[in-house]
Amino acid sequence: MKKSLYMTTALAAAGVLALGATDAVAAEKAKKMSIANGGFFKSMIAFAQNDGSFESTTSGTSRTHYDAFNIVNDSEIYFKGNTKLDSGVRVDVIVQFETDAVKGGATIDESYVKLTGGFGDIRIGTTKAGSFVLKHSSPMPGAINLETPDSNLFVIRPAATSSVGTASHIGGGDSMKIVYISPIFSGFRVGGSYTPSNTATDAQPAVGGTAGTETQTYDAMVQYKTNMGSTKLGVDLGYWETHGAAASSLKAWRLGANLGFGAITLGGGYKVVEDLDTTTSLSGDPTNESKVYTAGVQYAASGMKVGLGWVNEVKPMTAAIAGDDEGTKFALGGSFQLGTGVDFVGTLVHVDWDDEATTKGNNNDGWAVIGGIKVSF
């Protein structure tokens, strides 16, 4: 009977989306939704050094020189509301604002509705993909995450290696999508999502004919978690495809794992990306193909986290030049609790960008020391 109630509620939720919420919510006699806010503010100061050969030529002025000092803020404000229907289904609304002036002021990051019950978790709106939610990442404490472009703010990535992203997962893109995450069964959970268009528009996706321009993404993942005494194990396996123009169509799979015992956590990830359009791969100029490896170790105790991280991506390029584009990052990072909701964060990172060609302006390596305060509220 309870399962039937959950299925009925799920169908009712679909009806709400199609016919309007007023009557359905009234029928459920839902309590008025409460709203809370939260977020974080991180302010960082960095000293960085880029390769002199990348910054200058013999004449010394034909390429940009980068200062060693930089200041970066990263902040968001969250608005979250939730209520529980008489059926037991919880309804959440989440809106996240990017709040840094450098990034254009208050812009929407994520904005979605979430339904949670015995049927699992359904999310509709601009949010992360299902396989992103279920992934296991290498532990990387500190001021920056190596699997994001944050390090590029300090050690500049040459334009010639712009296709090297160094992330071992589907990515945190917030295009409009529908996401499903199942309940946990004997440690297993599955999830997936469908993105009808990766363009920020409410128009019907233009996917066919000579004027079709949209790309669409499908993804799925299975996750397993278990505790064996003081040891914790988590593993995931995911797959996704992006369909659009030949140059933007790809398929990819990833494997990730975390192993924790006591205060120590080990983790790693592996991702393979291939072109979906065979003519693109056979042309000798693969557009999307790459392999990414990540690994990390972290020690956490008494409000402190310290860890080492490594990320590497290799991407085959044109057949005309022997070699691959490659990006490699090493980092030592940590966070130290200064008070409730206030942490000092710091990272020492080395980055090496290698282009397939040896042209000095296409290759760069360097290091950065980044430290600051993160306030969570």
N, C-alpha and C positions, 0 to 999 in steps of 0.2 A: 504493500500500500504506500509506504514511504517513497519507494522508487518511482511509483506512478505519479505521486505528488510532485517529485522533482522534475520528471519529464513534462508534466503539465505546466509547471512553472517556466521551464525552458521555452516551451511553445508560446506561453503567454508573453515572455520577454520578446520573442520574435514579433508577436502581434503588436507589442508596444512600439517597436521600431517602425513597423509598417503603417499602423493606424493612428498612432498618437498615444501619449502617456496618460492623459488626464483620467479617462474612464478606468483604465487598467489599474492605475495606482489607487484610485478611489476604491475600486473593488477589493483590493488587497488591504485597504485600511492602514496604509503605511504611516508610520510616524514621520513627522516633519524632519527633513534631513538637517543634520548639524554640520557646521562648517568649521574647520580648523585650518590654521596656517603653519608653515614651517619652512625649512630651507637651509641654505648654508652660504657662507661668504668666506672665500679663500683669497688671501693677498700674499703675493710672492715677490721676492727680490732675487735676481739671478746675476751671476757672473759667468760669461761664456767665452769660449775661444774657438773660432773657426779657422780652417786651414788657410794659411797665407796664400798658397798657390791658387786656391779657389777664389779668393777675394781680389787678387790683382794679377796683372800681366807684367811684362818687362817694363812697359811705360808707367805702370803703377796706378793709372787712373781709369782704365777702360771698363773695370768692373766694380761693383759696389763693395765698399768696406763696411763691416758691421761692428758697432760699438760692443764693448765687453759687458756693459751694464744694461739691465732691463728690469722693468716692473710690470707684473701681470696680475690682474684680478680675475677671479672666476666665481660667479655667484648666481644663485637661483632662489626664487620664492615659490613655495608650493601652497596651493589651496586644495584641501581635501574635504569632501563631504561624504557621509555614509548614513544609511538607514537599513533597517531590517524589516522585510515584509512578513506578514503573518505566516506565510509558507515556510519561513526559515531562510529564505534567500536574502543575502546581503547585497545591497546596491551601493557601489562607490563611484564617486565622480572625482577625477584628479585633473588639475590644471597646473602646469609648471611654467614659470616665466624666467627667461634669461634676463638678468638685470644689470649687465655691465654696459656702461656708456660706449666703450670701444666697440662692442658688438652690436651697436644700434639701439641701445636702450632696452626697454621692456618688450621682448618678443616672445611669442609662445614657443615652448619647447615641446612638451607632451601635453595632450588634452584628450581624455578618453573616459568612457564609462565602463565599469567592471561589475559583472554579476557573478557571485560566488555561492555555491551550494553543493549538494551531494553529487551534482552532475559535473563538477569541476569549476573551472574559471573561464569566463568568456569576457574578452575585452574588445571594444569597438572604438576606434578613433585613431589619433596620431600617437603611436606608442611603439615600443620595441617589438621586434619579431618574437614569435614563440620560442624559436631555437636560441635566441639571445637570452631570454629569461632563464632557460634551463641549462645554459652552458656552465662549465667549470673553468675558471681562469687561473693562470699562474698567480700566486700571491705576490703583489708588488706594492708594498706600503711606501708612503712618501709623498712628495709634492706633486708628482706627475705619474701617469700610467703609461707604461711603454707601448701598450697596444692602441694608443690614441695618437693623434698628430701633435700632442702637447710639446714633445721634444723639438719639433720643427720651429718653435718660436725662438729657440736658443741656438741650436746647431742647424743651420739652414739646409733644407733639402734642395739640391739642384733641380731645375726644371726638367732636365733630361731624364731624371729618375722619378718623375711625378707619378708614375703608375705603381710604384712600390709603396704599399700602405702599412705593412707589418702588423696585421691583426689576424689572429687565428680563429676568427668567428665571423658570423654573417654581418656584423657591424651594428651600430646603435641607431641607424636611421629611423626617423619618426614619421614616415609617410603614412597616409591613411590606410588602415588595414583592419581585418578582423582576426582575432587571436583566440585559440582554444588551448587550455592546459588541463589535463585530466586530473582526477584524484590520484592519490598514491595507492598502488596495489603491490603489497609485498616488497616495498622499496622501489618499485618501478613507477615512472610517470612519463607520459607522452605529451607532446605539444606540437603546435604548428600554427601557421598563419598564411593568409592570402592578402597580397597587396595588389589591388586592381590597377593602380597607377603610382609610379614613383615621382610624379610631378605634383607639386602643391597646387591643386585645382579641384573644384567641385564638379567640373564638367565630366560628362560621360567619357571614359577612356577611349581615345582614338587608336585602336590597335590593328586595323586592317586597311587595305587599299594602299595606293601610292602615297597618301597623305598621313598614314598611320605613324605616329611618332612615340607613343607611350611604351614604357617597359613595365612588365608585371613580374612579381616575385611570389614563388610558392616555397615554403620551407616546412620541415618536419624534424623532430628530434625525440629520441628516447633517452631518459635519464635514469640512473640507478644510484641509490644512496643506502648505506647501511652503517651501523655502529657495531663494532666488535670489541666490547669492553671499552677501553679508553681510546681505541683506534677508530677513526672515521674515514670512510671511503666513499668517494663520489665519482661516477663515470658518466660520460655522455657521448652519444653518436648522433650527428646531425647531417642533413642533406638539404640543399636548396637549388632552385633554378630561377634564373632571371631571363625573361623572354622579351625581345624587342627587335630593334635593328640588329643586323648580323654582328656589328662591332660591339654591341652591348649585351649580347646573349651569352649566358654562361651557365655552367653547372659546377657545384662545389660540394665537398663533404668535409667534415671535421671530426676529430676525436679529442676529447679532453678528460682530464682526471685530476682529482685532489686526494691527497692522503694526509690525514692529520693524526698525530699521536702526541698527547700532552700539549706542550706549548709550541710544538713544531708542526708546520704545514708544508708539504711539498706539492707542487702542481706543475702541469704542463699541457700543451695543446699542439695539434698538428692539423693543418688545413691544406687541401689540394683544390685548385681552381682550374677549370678547363673551358675552352670555348665550346659553345653548343653548335655553332655553325661550322661544319667541317671545312668549308672552303676558306674560312679565316685561318684555321690551324694549318691547312696544307699550303697556304700561300708563303710560308716561311716567315711570317710576321705575326705571331700569336698575340692577340689583343689582351686577353684576360688571364692567360695561364700563369700560375705561380704556385710556389710551395712555401708555407710559413711554419716555423717551429718556435715554440715558446717554452720556457722553463723558469721556475722560481722556487725559492725557499724562504720561509718566514718564521721568526720567533716572536711570540706574543706573551706578555706577562705584565700584570700590575700597571695597566694603562700605557704600556709601551709596545710598539711593534717595530721590528728591524728585519730587513729582508734583502735578498739579492735576486735580480731578475735578468733575463736574457731573451731577446727576440731577434729572429732572423727570417728574412724573406728573399727568395731567389726567383727571378722572373726572366725566362728566356725572351730574347728580343729578336732583332732582324737577322735574317740569314746572311746578310751582306757583311756583318762583323762577327767574328768569333767571340763568344762570351755572353754573359748575362748581366742584367741589372741586379744589384743586391743591396739590401739595407740591413744593418746589424746594430743592435743597441745592447749595452750593458748598464746596469744601474745598481747602486747601493742606496737604499732609502729607508726612512723610518718616520714614525710619528710618536709623539710623547704628549700625554695628557697633562695640560697645565691647570685645568679646572673643568667643571661640568660643562660639556659642550665646546670646550676650547682646547685645541691641540696645536702643538708646534709640528710642522711637517718639513722634511728636508730630503733632498735627493742629490746624489753625485752621479751623473750620467755621461757615458761616452757613446757617440753615434758615428757610424761610418757609412757614407753613401757612395757606392761604387757604380759608375755607369759602364755599359759595355765597351764604350770607347775610352781612351786614355786622356782625352782632352781635359786639361786642368780645370776649366770652368764648368765641366760636367761632373766633377767628383769633389767630394768634401768630407772631411771628418773633423771632429772636435769634441770638446767636453763642456759641461756646464755644472755649476754648483747652484742649486735652487733651494731657497728656504723661505718659510713664511708661517702665517697663522691661519688656521681654519676654524671657523666658528659655525657650529650647527645649532639650529633653533627650531 
